Amino acid sequence: MSMRLISEHGGEKLGVRPWMRFGAVGVAVTTAAAVGGRAVDADSAWYGSLRKPGWQPPSWAFGVVWTPLYATIAYAGGRALGAAGDRRRRTRPAASLAINLTLNAGWNWLFFSLRSPQAGLVGTVLIDLSNVELIHRMARTNWAAARALLPYAAWCGFATALNGSIARQNPKATAVARHSP
């Protein structure tokens, strides 16, 4: 049996078996989450010393929010790639998703590993710009995929505001971190 399915399902042209497509995107999303997560150290003395706004959610809320957001990213990616059809038309949405996931994972390294709210802020703005492009790209192939990304984009916008507030309240956080052991 060929890897290509000749039928259409729910408006999606399936060039690859759905479980393979969703599995591949799921692995990419899980990898981004794991790579980014390795940099997070919310219990560090440096992070604890930062001034944070009163509206920052408790630390446990981030895991509660990110788990379903990562699931929707995987769903949206798998759905959009299936709707894109042939390999040539899947290249751009796949590249947009890869860039977005790289930026997503990279934010943790900018903020926590560099100990720089300012670098983290640059990272969150880049994620926001990438989200706009990714949603636009997904909408060109599948509206359901684009709509599924809206909560992710909204949370990232909130994260940008939070990161911006932390950067404003801690203008010397990076300089202090460079001289601390």
C-alpha positions in Angstrom: 0.0 0.0 0.0 1.3 3.4 -0.9 2.2 6.0 1.7 -0.2 8.4 -0.1 -3.8 8.4 0.5 -5.9 9.2 -2.5 -9.0 10.2 -0.5 -9.9 13.4 1.2 -11.0 13.5 4.8 -12.7 16.5 6.4 -11.4 18.8 3.6 -7.8 17.7 4.2 -5.7 16.3 1.4 -3.7 13.6 3.1 -0.3 13.2 1.5 1.1 11.3 4.5 -0.8 9.1 6.9 -2.3 11.3 9.6 -0.7 9.5 12.5 2.7 10.0 10.9 2.1 13.7 10.4 0.7 14.4 13.8 3.3 12.2 15.4 6.2 14.1 13.7 4.7 17.4 14.7 4.1 16.1 18.2 7.8 15.0 18.5 8.9 18.5 17.3 6.7 20.2 19.8 7.8 17.9 22.6 11.4 18.4 21.7 11.0 22.2 21.8 9.3 22.0 25.2 12.0 19.7 26.6 14.9 21.8 25.2 13.4 25.0 26.5 12.5 23.4 29.8 16.1 22.4 30.5 17.0 26.1 30.8 14.3 27.0 33.3 15.4 27.4 36.9 12.5 29.1 38.7 14.0 28.1 42.0 17.4 29.9 41.5 18.5 32.7 43.8 18.8 34.9 40.7 15.2 34.4 39.7 14.0 34.7 43.2 15.7 38.0 43.6 13.9 39.6 40.6 11.1 42.1 41.3 8.0 40.8 39.6 4.6 42.4 39.1 1.8 41.4 41.4 -0.2 40.1 38.5 2.3 37.4 37.7 0.6 34.0 37.9 1.9 31.5 40.5 4.7 29.3 39.2 2.5 26.1 39.1 0.2 27.9 36.6 2.8 27.9 33.8 2.8 24.1 33.5 -1.0 24.0 33.7 -1.2 26.5 30.8 1.7 25.3 28.6 0.6 21.7 28.5 -2.6 22.3 26.5 -0.9 25.0 24.5 1.7 22.6 23.3 -1.0 20.1 22.5 -2.8 22.7 20.4 0.4 23.7 18.6 0.9 20.0 17.7 -2.7 19.7 16.6 -2.6 22.8 14.5 0.7 21.9 12.9 -0.5 18.4 12.0 -3.8 19.6 10.6 -2.2 22.4 8.5 0.5 20.2 7.1 -2.2 17.7 6.1 -4.3 20.4 4.4 -1.3 21.8 2.6 -1.2 18.8 0.3 2.0 17.9 -1.5 5.5 18.3 -0.1 6.2 21.5 -1.9 3.2 23.2 -0.3 4.0 21.9 3.2 7.5 23.4 3.2 6.5 27.0 4.2 4.1 26.0 7.0 6.6 23.5 8.3 9.4 26.1 8.2 7.2 28.6 10.0 6.4 26.1 12.7 10.1 25.1 13.1 11.1 28.7 13.5 8.4 29.3 16.0 9.3 26.3 18.1 12.9 27.3 18.0 12.1 30.8 19.3 9.8 29.2 21.9 12.5 27.0 23.3 15.1 29.8 22.9 13.2 32.2 25.2 14.0 30.0 28.3 17.7 30.1 27.4 17.7 33.9 26.9 15.8 34.6 30.1 17.1 32.0 32.5 20.5 30.9 31.2 21.7 34.4 30.3 19.9 35.6 33.4 18.6 38.5 31.3 15.0 39.7 31.4 16.0 42.2 28.6 17.2 39.4 26.3 14.0 37.4 27.2 11.9 40.4 26.2 13.6 40.5 22.8 12.8 36.7 22.5 9.2 37.2 23.4 8.7 39.9 20.9 10.2 37.6 18.2 7.9 34.8 19.3 4.9 37.3 18.9 6.0 38.2 15.4 6.5 34.6 14.6 3.0 33.8 15.9 1.5 36.4 13.6 3.3 34.9 10.6 2.6 31.3 11.7 -1.2 32.0 12.1 -1.2 33.7 8.8 0.6 30.8 7.1 -1.7 28.2 8.8 -4.8 30.2 7.8 -3.8 29.9 4.1 -4.0 26.1 4.4 -6.5 25.4 7.2 -8.7 27.8 9.2 -9.1 25.3 12.1 -5.4 25.1 12.5 -5.0 28.9 12.5 -7.9 29.2 15.1 -6.3 26.6 17.3 -3.2 28.8 17.6 -5.0 31.8 18.9 -4.8 30.8 22.6 -1.1 30.2 22.2 -0.6 33.6 20.6 -2.7 35.3 23.4 -0.6 33.6 26.1 2.6 34.6 24.4 1.3 38.2 24.3 0.6 38.0 28.0 4.1 36.6 28.5 5.6 39.5 26.6 3.8 41.9 28.9 5.0 40.0 31.9 8.5 39.8 30.7 8.5 43.5 29.8 7.3 44.3 33.3 10.1 42.2 34.9 12.7 43.8 32.5 11.5 47.3 33.5 11.5 46.5 37.2 15.0 44.9 37.0 17.0 47.1 34.6 20.4 45.8 36.0 19.5 42.1 36.4 21.8 41.1 33.6 24.8 43.2 34.8 24.4 41.8 38.3 24.1 38.2 37.1 27.4 38.6 35.1 29.3 39.4 38.3 27.6 36.9 40.5 28.9 33.3 40.9 
